[in-house]
Amino acid sequence: MDVIDALEAKIAKVEKDIEAVEGQIATCTDKETLVYLRDKKKQLRDENNHLLEKELILLRNAAATTVLPPDPSSGLPSYYQRFLKLLSLGKITTPNPVVLAAIKRRCPSRLWMVDNCDDAVDLYREAQLFPGPSTEGHLLTQLGLRVNGPLFPNPADGPASLLVGATDDGSPVVVKLLRGVGTAGAQQPGGAEAEACRVLMESKPAAVPLVPVRIVTFEIGINHVSVVGRAPGLYAALCMPRYVSSLRSMVQLSAAAVLAGGRRMVAALEWIHDKQYIHMDVKADNIFVDMEGRWWLGDFGSTVRKGSPVTSTTTWFAPRKVLDLPAEPQYDWHMLAVALVCEMNRKSWKELLVEDGCSPSKNLIAAVKELHGRDGCAELARFLNDELLTRAGCSAALP
């Protein structure tokens, strides 16, 4: 790896030179000098892309020849070999060695923790979205975005496809590469998720508590060397602020805090529904909390137009099996009510709500009635009943 380390040092130097030239361009007023600086910047970018592609080839060769055999003297299992066996059980018998190298580099803790073939396949599929060195170069030179490892190294916390990043000014962001690809010159790459984000973000007032998503596009040329078979074309990525935590990772909150957050989520869902979309995955994992304790609704991967078939959701929080059924607003209201009840019953929500893999209305109503009888929870229970259950098509007879 000494050769790769030396190459990475060269890449870092060229990137620093690009930044220096960009600073000179920003302050230059002489036309001839500007032409010279812009030409120099182009030469540096070309050199940077060449180095990144060279690094990718070296990484690919290293990944193809590197195996982590078990150490017989240690008595410890080889997590890498176990992962390969789990992939084979999941019908991935010849995994891409560069994808495997990306998993080892970006999220080794997940590699260690995977213990069944479904989770192994999920991790492998997510890792196929990781940007290789060449794509990282395109994100940097075309968009000024630097990306690193996954936002959630722990698989229980979130998908590995969300990457930690930073903008040119140092602002922390989360970046998600999308699968959809368009031809060079196309205006709308990124598939259904990008399209939903474009609609929801258009003219959105700052007071609407949806995670502000910026859809960015970058082009991969015919000379691009891909680790996962990304074809030349126009790609989309989502760029979002990095929050303090998801609601799921927060400590137990008071009833007053849950009520305040719930009211913000009502405003978020009203905006989504006014745009004729349904979120379809309202849950604590998709509610993000900022430094001031305010809640923001995000993750629009399951969002579909009203009346369109539901393509994905977290069935546990839905009133019944809803996949392939027409998406309707009451599903969102039901799932928000479930999310708030879960926050007030973190240790027992499954026992209270889940039946046959779903959270039927009768169980939700019973949970709201129980909450109404607790000290300090009457106002929250009334909000759940009047604002959420009513819109979900059911309600409790509270005293």
N, C-alpha and C positions, 0 to 999 in steps of 0.2 A: 504493500500500500504506500511505500515511500514515493513512488512515481506519481500516484494519484494525489498525495498530499502536496507534492511540489506543484502539480498542475492546478490544484485549488488555490495555492498561494498566488500563482500567476493570474488566475481568474479574479481573485480579490483585488490585485493591483490594477488590472485593467478596469474593473468596475469603479475603483477609486479615481482613476484617470478620467473615466466618463463623467463622474460627478463633478470633478474639477472643471472640465470643459463646459459642462452645462452651467456651472456657476459663472464662468467667463462670458458665455453667450447671454446670460440674463442681464449682465451689466454693460455689454459692449454696445457702442453706438456707431462705430465705424463700419461701413458696408463691406469694404474689402476684407477687414478682419473677421466680420461675421461669416462671410463665405468660407474663409479659411477654417474657422472654428467648427462650422457645421460639417465641413468635409472631414475634418479630423475626428469629429464625433462619430460620423458614419464609419470611418476606418476602424475606430476603437470598437464599435458595436460588432462589426464583421469579425474582428479578431476575437472578441468575447464569445460570439456564437461558435466560431471555429474551435476555441478551447473547450467550450462546454460539450460540443459534440465529440471531441477527442476524449474528454473525461468519461462520457457516457459509454463509448466503446470499451475503454479500459475497465469500467465498472461491470459491463456486461460480460467481458471475458473472465473477470475475477469471480463474478457470481456463478458462472457456469462451471468453474473448476473448484470452487470452495464449498466444502461440506463440513458440517460440524459433527464429527463422530462422537459417540459417547466415550467418556473416559472410564475404562473398566476399573481403574483403581479408586475412582471416586465413589462408586456405588450410587451415583445420582443419575436420573434419567436424562436423555438428550431431548430437550424440548423441541429442537429443530426437527429431529427425526420423527418425533411423535406428531408434529404438525404435518409433515409430509404424509404420514400414514392416514391422518384424519382427512386430508385433502383427497387421498385416493379413495377413501370410503365415500366421499362426497362426489365421486366421479370426475375429479380433477387429477388425472394420473400423470400428466406431463406438464406441471406448472412452469410458467415462464421464470427462468432463474433470476432475471432482473427484477421481476415483481417480488420474488422472495427476498432478494437483497434489499429492496426498498422497505419491506416489512421489518427486517432485522435492523435497518438503519433508523427508521422513523418511529417504530412502536414495538421495541423488543418486549416490553412488559405484557403486551397483548399476546405475543407469541407464546410466552411462558404460561399465560392463564387459560388459553383455549383448551377445552377438555372434551369437545364433541365435534362431530363432522360438520354440523350446521353452522356453528360459530366459526369453524376454520374456513369454510367456504365463504361466509359473510366477510371475514377479514380479508381474504384473498380478493374478493370482488371489490371491496372498498379500496384496497391497495392498488388496484388497476387504475384508479382515478388519481393516484398520487402523481404529481408532476415529476418527470425525470429532470436531470440537469439541463437538457436542452430546452424543455418547456419552462423551467425556472428562469432560464435566460430570456425567453420571450416575454414572460410576465414582468421581468425587471426592465428590459430595454423598451418594451412597447407601452407598459402601463405604470412603471415605477413601483411595482409591488414585489416585496421580498417575502418568500414563504419558507417555513421551517417544518417542524414535525406536527403531528396531529394535536388538535385542541384537547381531545379526550384520550389520553393514553390508556385509561381504564375502560374496557368495553362496556361496563355497566353504566358509564356516564354519558356515552354518546358515540356517534359514528366516527370512524377514523378518517372519513373523507373530508372532514372539516379541518383545515390547516391553520395554524397560527401564522400570522403575517404582520407586515408593517408597511406603511406608505413611505414615500420619499421624505416626508416631514417627521417621520418617527411615530406616527399615530398607530396604536395597536389595532389590528383588524383580524377578522376571521375570513378565510377564503375557501370557497367551495367550487371546485371545477365540475362543470356539468357535462353530461354525456352527449347532448345534442350537438351536431356539427352541421354547418352550412357551407356552401361553396364560397370561394373567395369573392368578396363584393356583396354577399348577402347581408341583409340588415337584421335578421331575427334568428340567430342561432340560439341554442340552449334548450330547446324543447318546451314542454308544457310548464315546467317550473319557472323558467325564465319568463315565459309569456305571462304567467300569473303575477309574477313580481312586477313586471312592467305596468300591468293594469293597476295593481294595488298601490304602487308608489306614485303613479301619475297624479299630480295636484294634491297629494296627501298633506293636510295641515300638520304642523309639528306637534300639535296637541293629540293627534291620533296615535295611541301607543302600539304601533307596529314597529318591529325592528326595521330601521331604515336600510334597505338593501340597494346597493348600487350594482347594476348589471354592466360588466365590462366585457369587451371582446378583444381577442388577440388572434393574429393570423399565424398559422403554421405553414411554412413554404414547402416546396417539393424537396428541398435539401435537408429537411428536418430528420433527425435520427430519433426514433421513438422507442421508449422502453416497453410500451404496451400496445403498439400497433396503432397509434393515433395517426390517422391519415391527414394529408395536407388539407387545409380548409380554414374556415373561420370558427373559432370556439368561443364559448361564453363561460364566465365565472361570476359567482356572486361574492361581493365584497361587503362585509358587515362590521359594525363596531364590535369590539370585544367587551363583553359585560363581566361584572364581578362573578356572577354565578348563574346557574339555572335555578329555578325554584326547587327542583328536586334535590339539589345539593345544599340548600339552605338549612339552617337550624329550624327547629319547630317554631312557627310564628304564632303570634297571638290572634285571637278572633278579630280584633280591630284591624290588624295588618292584613289578614286574609280578606276581610271585607273591602278595604281600600284597594287592594290589588284586584279583587273581583270586579269592582266597579270600572277599573281601567280596562279590564278584558272585555267588558260589555261594550265600551266605546270602540275597541279594536274590532270586535265581531260585527258591530253595526256598520262600520266602514266597509268591511269585507263583503257583507251581504248587500249593501247599497251598490257595490260594484258587480253584483250578480255572481259572486264566487262563494264557495263554502270551504272553510279551512280543513275540516275533516280529521284533524289530529291535535285537538286542544288537550294538552296535558302538561304536567309539571316540567317535563324535559324540554318542552318548547316554549316555556315562559321564562324570560331572562330578567335578571334583577340588576339594576345599576347601583352606583355608589350611594344614592339617596334612597334606596329601598323601593324604587318605582318598578313596576312590572311592565314588560314589553313582550308582545306575542310575536313569535318568529317561526321559522322552518315551514316553508310553503311547498314542501315536496309532495304532500298529499292533496293540495288545494286544487279543486276542479270547479268548473262553471256550474251554476245552479241547474239542476236537472240532468247533468251528465252522470254517467255511471261512476260510482265510487271505485277508485283504483287501488287505494291503500288507506289503511287507518289502523289504530290500535284497538283491536276488537274488545279488549277487556273493558274499555271505557265507553263503548257504544251501547245503545239500548238493546241491540240485537245484532245478528249477522247482517251487515249492510253492504258488503262487497258486491259490486255490480248493480246495486240498487241506485235509483236516481238520488243525487245529493240534494239534501234539503236543509234549510237553516236550523230546524229543530235538532238535528244531530249535533251541531256545534253547541247549542244551548245545553243539551243534555250532557255533553262531554265536559263543558266548563263547570257545570254543577258537580259532576263526579270529581273533577280535579280539586275543587274547593273542599268537598267532603273528605277527600283523601288527605288533604292537608291537615284537617282537624282530627283525623283518625289514622295517623301514619303507621301504627302498629297493627291495626285491625281492619283496614279498609277492604282487604280481600274477603274476609269473613262477612263483613257487613254488606258488600255490594255485589261481588262476582257470583254468577250462577250460569253454568253451562258456557263459560268463557266470555260472558258479557255482563253488563251492569243493568239489568232490567229496571224499568221505571218504578215498579213496586218496591224494590230494594232501596232505590234512591229516595223515594218518598219516606220510607220508614227511617232512613238515616237522618233526613232533615228533621223529622218529628223528634227523634232522639236528641238531636243537636239543640233544638228549641228549648228543651228542658234543662240544659246545662247552664251553670252560672256564667254570665257574661257572653252568652252565645245567641241570645234571642234575636238581636238585630241582624246578625249574620244569617240565621235560619230564615227570618222573614224575607231578607234579600234573596236568598236561594229560592224560596217558594214563589215570591211575587215577580221577581225579575227573570229568573232562569227556568224554573219548572213550568211556569205558565207558558213561556215561549216554546218550551220543549213539548207542549201538548199534555202536560200532566201537572197536578198541584196537590199539595197536602192541605188538609183541614186543620190549620193551626189554631190554637185557642187565642 
